Structure formats: C-alpha cells, structure tokens
Amino acid sequence: MTQTPSETAAPPIPADLAAFVEAERRRADVVGVSVAAIDRDGVRAAGAFGYADLQRAEPVTSDTRFRAASITKLFTTALVFQEIDAGTLSLDNPVNKHLDKPARIRRKDGSPADDVTVRHLLTHTSGLAVSWRGMEYDPLFYKLVRNEAFRPPHSLDRVVAGQKTIRRPGRRIVYANQGFNLLGYIVQRLNSRPFADLVQGRVFDPLGMRDSSLPVSTSGVGVATAYGGQMRGGRKPAMRVNVYAGPAGALVVTAGDLARFGQMVLRGGKLDSKRIVSEAILSEASKIHARNHAELDDGWGLGFAAREWRGRLLISHSGGFSGVSTLIQLSPQDGVGVVVLTNGGDLAFTSRVAERFLESSLGLQPEVIPGLPRGVPDDKADEWAAFTRRVQGRYRLADLVPPGVVERLVSMTTRPRLVHVADNKLVLEGTGFENAFLYPDGDVGRYRVAFPFANGARAVIEERPGGTDAWASILHLRRRQRPAAAN
C-alpha cells in the first residue's frame, strides 16, 4: 500500500541537534516542540520533544497539531498569489476596488484611502496601525481593553470593517494583522466562498496537508495545549484565545504538514506534479521589497519576512501569541529550510533552534559574534565614543502594539533602554524580550545585532531633528529631543 506524506516516517534528528533542542527547551521552559528539517525532496529529519499536554501526560509526536498563529498569513499569501497568477488581482491594484463599503479603508480624516494596494498589504506598508481585532483573549479584561466586550467581531466581515490608515502607505513597515485579514476577505469575495474553504481546497488538499485546519479554537487529545505567556515559556496553561481573524492567525498544523508547504516553496511553487503558485510570483516574493531603513539588510518580501544571512537570502514567517511560538525559515538558494512548532511563548527559543538547524544543513559553524562586525576604526574612535554617550538612555517602542489604551498600558510597563557595555557596545534592555547586544560595525551609528530573532542583522541609530531613532528589522525605538532650557 502506498504511504501518504503524513504516514511516511522521517529520519530522526541527529543526536547533537536533538541534544541542543532539548537543552534549549529546558532552559527556556518550553513544554513541547516539534521540529522538521526539510529540503526540496522532503523531510531530512524530524523530532518531537516534551509534552503536548502536561495534565494528560501526552507527549508530543509527529502527529501533534499546534496552533501556528501568524504563519497562517503565508496561506493567505498563497491564495492572493493564485489570484495574481489568474489575473483577477495585481500587486498594484487599489485594495478598495475589491471591498464592499463597510470594509473599505479610509484615512484618519474619513476620506477613502484609495492609494493602498495589494502590494502594500503584503509588505505591511499599508499605513494601517497594529491591531489585534478578531483575537479574542480570556479573561474579560482583554476584551475590555479592546472595547469589544459587548460586541466582539465573530465573523471576518466584522473583523475587517472600519479600518483607517494612520500614515501614508509605503512609508514604513508596521506589522498589521488587519492587512492580511483584508487580503483574505478580498479572496473570499472574489470567489464567493468562505476563506477557510478556499484554503482547504486550493492549498491544504493539493499539498496533502491532511492534518491542517483553520478553527476558531481547538483543544483535546492530539492538539498541543498552550503554556506560558506572550514571549515567554512556563508550565501554567496560557490564556485561551479564539481566533476570528482567520486569514491572519487561525492555522492549526503539524510540523509534517507545514514542511509540505515549505517544500512547495523551495520547489518554486509546485509539489507532486501539482502547481500551487507560479515560480515567477514566488521569485518576486523572495526579495526584500520594504525596509524600515535603507541600510538594513532585512525587511519584508511579498507575504514573507526576508533577510540577508551569511551570504544568502532567507525568507520566513514566525507566529506567536500567548503560549504559542512558531517559525518556518527557508533558504530558496540552497533548497533547505526548517519548521519549528511549540506550545510555549518563547520566540527566542524557536529562532535559536531554526538557526542551528540551518547552520547544520548548510555545513556552517556558529559565528562567535553574529554578523562579524568590523568594530570601531581607529580614525573614528573619538567620534564613536561621543556618539555612544549621546545615544544612551530611555526610548519608547513605536508601532508594536495597538494605539490607544493598550499602547498607554505597555508604555507604563515596558521601558526600553540603551546602555553602554564596553568599547562602544550597547545592550538594549527592557523591551519585554531578552536583551539584545549591538556591536559597532564601522561607520558611526551602524551595528550588528546579537539577538535570536535577527542574529547578525544590521541595526542603525541616527540622531535626527527632534530626537534619536534606532532601527533593527521592524523594531523602531524613538527618543524625543528634550527642549532646550530657557535662559
């Protein structure tokens, strides 16, 4: 009898990598993990660690289904690419052209935002603010914070209704869930079929992803129970979340199923003689289309995060909410990738595991200092020292949480600070993540980052009229210039 993809056993993870995963899992206090290393031909190695549910003493297995959170956006992206391939959408289509009146995007002043395009939504440069609308957390407090306690949006048309931009499109990457909810809604309208049905029929079924779905919520035997909090591990069950923002975050999947999707991407959009998207659109997607600073080496492609890493371009997507941390990372140039799914909220853990697996697949040794920073040139030592003194201090996070009540609450509890360590090296602390180290890299204000999410990536700190800005990946820190004291 012919085996289906989910029934075919993958080779085990080599002992040194398994030991690394287990040691990191215990250090980060992540309850359960499923990992798959892939190439164009399939799964090179796969392994399961820890528990899917502590109360049931249920171990993680290759069949354990995990919430994937924002990795869902890649499946929304695939549907959009199919529409582009078919000619029903184009990257530079005005979004409002495809939306009914309640869902049309408007500017702050209420006028139509007809300059927002499909490309802007795919690259998170639409000008929409951060939004968690359609992610219904317990307890009631979280609903009250979003002013949705009595009218929570329980359908996609209500989730996307009434969106407004807060800046002109194309200016800045701001990670906007609502952009992908709108994309899913557009595809749903174009086909007059529910979004979940389209993903099932046009992506899951052709790829043989038999254990994947887009439920509002899920639990029970075979499903990983979420533990810990946002951005951290732990063994206390996480807050329950119902995901009505399906195109942005509803996916439940096994590592083997997600590996099938990754394999399709590595093979240029086709798997097992079934074409999902065109090679041309995937090639275009696998480029950096938007950066938050011209000198950064990472940013956003079309639907994928994209970054330069050790002489190659990686495309990826992570996922995370309370008790969930996931990552798929691919190197199209080398034809390899990795899938990491967990039921713990430590995003740094998934990044460390993915990086080590990619290094192993590519025969690379870990770098002592990520990115091999050039340090401080002798002729710029004084300039660097003066600059370092000036840029130390407190900053605020920009565009990482929804504006309004949530932003004010976060500003009271999260106090980012740049601190000089030694030799013009800085540490960024107080963000809610683990500390990041910034190593001088030649020109004044240019750095390489030691931080799991973006190891070796460039960072830039610039003094501008009115304040100081720090840029790294999509992270933006801002410190306003204090007015000069009057004489």
N, C-alpha and C positions, 0 to 999 in steps of 0.2 A: 504494500500500500504506500502511495506517495505521501510524504510528510508535508504538512503545511508549515509556513515560516515559524509560527509560534510553537510548533511541536518539535522543531529541529534543535537539538541541543548544541549550544555554542561551546567552544573550548573554554576551559576555566582561565581565570585571570592568573598570570604568573605570580609566583609566591612573593617576590619582592614588592610588586604593586599591591597585592592583597594585604600584605603587612602594612604598607603605607596607608591604605584606605582605613584599615581597622584602627591603627594608631591615631589617625586624624579624627576618625569618628568618635573615639573615646575622648580625645582632647576637646573636641567641640561639643560633646554631649549630644550628638545626633542619634536618634533612636534607630532608624533604619535607612538603608541605602541600597539602590540597585544601579549597577554600572555596566555599560556596554561600550567596548572599543570597536569601531567599525572602519571598513574601507569600502571601495566600490563594489567588492564582491560579496560583502555581507558582514556578519559579526565576527571580528577576530577573536574576541574574548569577552566573557560576561561573568558577573558575580553578584551575589546578594549577601548583605551584611546586616546583622542586628534584627530588629523586630518590626513587623507591620503593626502589631498591637500588643502592648505590654500586658493588659488585663487578660487577654485570651492566650498569652504566651505564644502568639502566632509569629513565626519567623518570616522575614522577607524571603521570597522565592522569585524565580524568573517570571512567575505569573502574577506577582503582586501589582495591583493597579495603584498609581499615585496621581494625586492632583498635580497638574503641570503648570497651573497658573498662567503667566503671560506667554509661555511657549505656544499657547493657543493662537497667538497673533500670527504665527507662521502659517497656520492652516487658513486663516482669513486671507493672508497674503497669497496663498496658492489659489484660492478662488478668484481673487482680483486678477492675478496673472492669467488665469484661464479666460476671463472676460477680455483682457487686453489682447491675448492671442486670437480671440474670436472677433475682435474689432468692435465689441459693444462698449468698451471703455478705452480710454487712453490716459497715459500718465498725466497729461496736462489738461484733461477735462476739468472744468469747474465743477466742484462737488455739488453745489446747489442745483445744478441742472438735473441731477438724478434723485433729488429728495423731494418729498411732499412738504407742504408748507410748515407743519409743526416741527419737522426735523431740519429745516434749512438753517445754515449757520448765519449768525448775524454778528456785527461788530458791537462794541460796547455802547455805541450811540443808538443801536437798534437798526441801523441800515444793513442791507444784505451784504454778506461777506462773499461776493461772487468771485473774488480773486483766490480763494482757497481751492487747490487742485488735488487730484488723487495722489500726485507725487508728494505734495506737502503732507498728506495724511500718512503715507508710507514711511516718510523720513522724520516724522514727529516735528515738523517745522510749520505746522498749520497756523500757529498763533493761539491755539486752544490752551487753556490752563490745565494743570494737573487735576484729575477728577477720579474719585472712587465710586461714582454713581453706579448703582447696579451691583455693588459688592456689599451685601447686607450682613454685617457682623452682629453677633450677640456679644455682650448684653445690650439692653436697650440704650445705654449711654452712647454707643457708637452711632445708632440711628439718630439720636437727638443732636449729636454733633453735626450731622449732615442735614438736619432739618427735614428728615424723611420719616420720622417716627410714625406718622399717621397716614402718609401717602407714599409708601415705598414703591419704586418703579419695578413692577414684576413682569414686564414684557419689554422686548427690545425697542419697540416704538416709543415707549415711555422713557426708557433709558437714554435715548439719543435726542429727545425733544428739547428745544430751547437752548442750544449751545451757542456760546458767544466767544469770539476771539478777544484776547487781551493785548495783542500786539499784531503788527503786520506779518503776514505769512512769509516764510523764507528767512527770517532774521536769526532765529535761534532754535536749537533742539530743546524741546521741553517734552518729556515723556508723557504722552497724553493717551490714556486708555480710550477716551471717547473718540479719538480719530479712528481707531480700529473697530469700535462699535458702529460708527458711521459707515465704514467700508463694508462691514458685514451686512448692515441694513441695506446698503445700495445693491449688493449682490442679491439679497433676498428679494428686493423689489424688481430687479431686472428679470428674475426667474419666476416670480410669483410662487415661491416655495420657501418654507422655513429654513433659516440658516443652518440649523443642525442637520436637516435632511440633505442639504446640498453638500455639506462636508462629508456626510456618510456616503452618499452616492458617488461623489466626484473625487474624493481623496481616500477615505478610510477603505472602502471596498476595493478599489483598483489596486491599492498598495497591500492588501491582505492584512490590514490592521484590525484584527478581529476582536481585540480587547480594548478598543478605544471608544469613547463616547463623550458627550457634552452635557452632562446632567447639571441641574441647579445645585444639587448637593448629593453626596454619596457616602455610604458607610457600610460596615459589616465585614464578614469574612471575605478575604481576598482583596480588600481595599485598605491601604495604609492609613491608619489614624494619625492625624496631625498632632505634633507635640511641640512645646516651646512657644516662643513669641516671634514677633517681627524681628528678623535679622539676628536671632539667637536660638541656640539649642535649648534643651531641657526635657524633663520627663513628665511634666504636667500637661494634660491634654490642652491643645490650643483652643481658642475661641472658635466656635462653629461659624462658618461663612457660607451663605447661599449666593451663588453667582448667577445673577440675571443678566450681567454683561457678557453674554456668551461668546461673541467674537473676540473679546479681549482676554478672557481668562477661565473658561469653563472646562477645558480639556482634562479628562481622566485617561491615563495611558500606562502601558507597561514599557519598560526600557526596550524590550524587543520590538514593540510596535513603533516606538519613536525612532529606533535605529533604522527601520524600514523607510521612514520619511527621510532621514539623513542620508541613507544610501541613494535614494532617488535624487536628492540634490547633488550628491557627488557624481552621479552618472548623467548630469546635465538635464534632469527633468523626466527621465524615463526609467522604469524598473520592470523587469519581467515582461518585456515587449509592450508594456502599457505606458503611453506618454501622459504625464500629468500636466506639465507645463513645458513651454518651449525652451530649448537651450539658449536662445537669444535673450529671452527675458531674464532667465537665471543669471546669465553672464552679466547683464546690466545690473541686476540686483546685487551682485557680489562685488560692487565697487563702493567706495566711500562717496556718497552724494552730499552729505551735510556734515559740517564740523562746527563746534562752538567757538573755535579759534582757528585761524588759518594755519598755525604752526603745530596743531595737534595731529597725531598720527592715528587717531581713532575717531569714530563718529557713527553715522548711520548710513546704511545702504538702503535698498528698497525692501522694507519689511525686516531686514536683518540688521543687527549691530555689526559693525565692520571695524577691524583694526589691523594695523601692521604689527607683526610679531615675529621677530627672529628671522627676517628675510622673506616673509610670506604674508599674505593677507588671510586673516581668519574671519569667518562670518559665524554669527552665533545668535542665540537668544536665551535669556535667563527667565526664570519665573520665581515669584516669591510673594506670599502673604503669610499671615500668622500660621506658623507651624508647617510651612512649605518652602522648600528651596530646590530649584531645578535648573538644569543647564544642558543645552546642546551646542557643541562647538565643532566647527568643520573647517578643514583646510582644503578648498577645492583644488588648489595647485598640486597638493600631494595626494589627494584622494583618500584622506583619512579623517576621522572625527571621533567624538566621544559623547555619550549620553550619561548624565548623572541625575538620578531622581532620589529625593529624600522626603521623609516625613518630619523634618526638623527645619527650623527657620534660619539656619546659619548659611548665608550666601557665600561667605568667605570659604567655607568648607567645600562647597561644590566647585568653586573656582580653583582651589588648590588641587583637588582631585583631577579635574579636567586638564589642568596644565601638566601635571605629572604624567598622565596617560598620553597626552600629545607628545611630550618630550620622549617618552618611551617608544611610541610608534615611529617617530622620526629619527631615532638614534641620537638625540640631543642630550647633553648634560645640563643639569640646572645651573643657571648663572648665579655666581656669588652675590653680585649686585645686579638686579634686573635692569636690562637695557644698556649695560656697560657705559654708564655716564662718563663724560670727559673730565669732570671735575672743574676746578677754577684755574683758568690760565694765569700764569704769573703776572702778565701785564694788566690783568683785571682784578687783582686781589683786593685792592683798596675799594674799588667800585662795588664789588660783590659784598664786602664787609659792611659798607654803608647801606646798601640796599637791604641786606638781611636785617639790620637793626630797624629799618623803617617799616618793613612789612610784617614784623611780628605783631601778635595781638589777636583780639577777638574779631570774628567775622560772623556773617549770617548766611545761612543756606538759602539759595534762591531757586524757586521753581521745582522743589522736590515734593511738596505736599499741596493739597488743595488750598487755594486762598480763602481767607476768612477766619472762622473760628479755629479750624484745625491749624492753620498757619500760626495764629497767635499762641495757641497752646504749645506747639512744637518750639516756637521761638523762646518760650519760657523754660523749656526742659532740655533743649539742645543748644549748646553754646560752643560752636566750633572755634578753635584757636590754633594759630600757627606759632610754634615755639622753636627757637634756635637750639639745636642739639650740640653741634660742634662743626667747625670747618665749613660754615655756611649751609650745613644740612638742616632741614626743617622737619618737624613732625607735626602732622595735622591730627589733633585730638578733639574729642567732644562732639563728633558728628553722629554718634549712635552706632557707628560701625567700629571696627578695630582701628587702631592708629595707622596712619599712612606716613611713610617717610619719603621726603623729597630730596634727591641728590643733585647738586649743581651739575649742569651739562653744558659747559662752555659759556655762551653768551649770558649776560646778566638777566636773571629772571626766568631762565629756561632750566628745566629739571627733568629727571627721570624718576618714575614713581615705583616704590616698593609697596605694593598693596595687592591683595589677592585678586580683586576684580580687574585690575589693569596693570599687572606686573610688567615693568619695563616701558610703559607708555610715557609719552611726553606730558609735561604739565607746564603751564605758563602763569607767571604772576606779573601783572602790569600795573603801574601807577598811572592813573588817568585823571583828567579833571573831575573833581568831585569825589574821588575815592580810589580804592585799590581793588582789583579783580583778580581772582585766582581761578584758573580753568584747568580741569583734568577730566577727560572723557566728557560725559554730560553733566558732571559736577561743576557748579558755579558758586563760588564764595564771593561775597561782596562786603567791603568795609567802606562806609562813607567817610569822606573827609570832614573832620570837625571844623566848624567855622573858626577863623582866627579871632582871638580875644581882642576886644576893643581896648584902645589905649585909655 
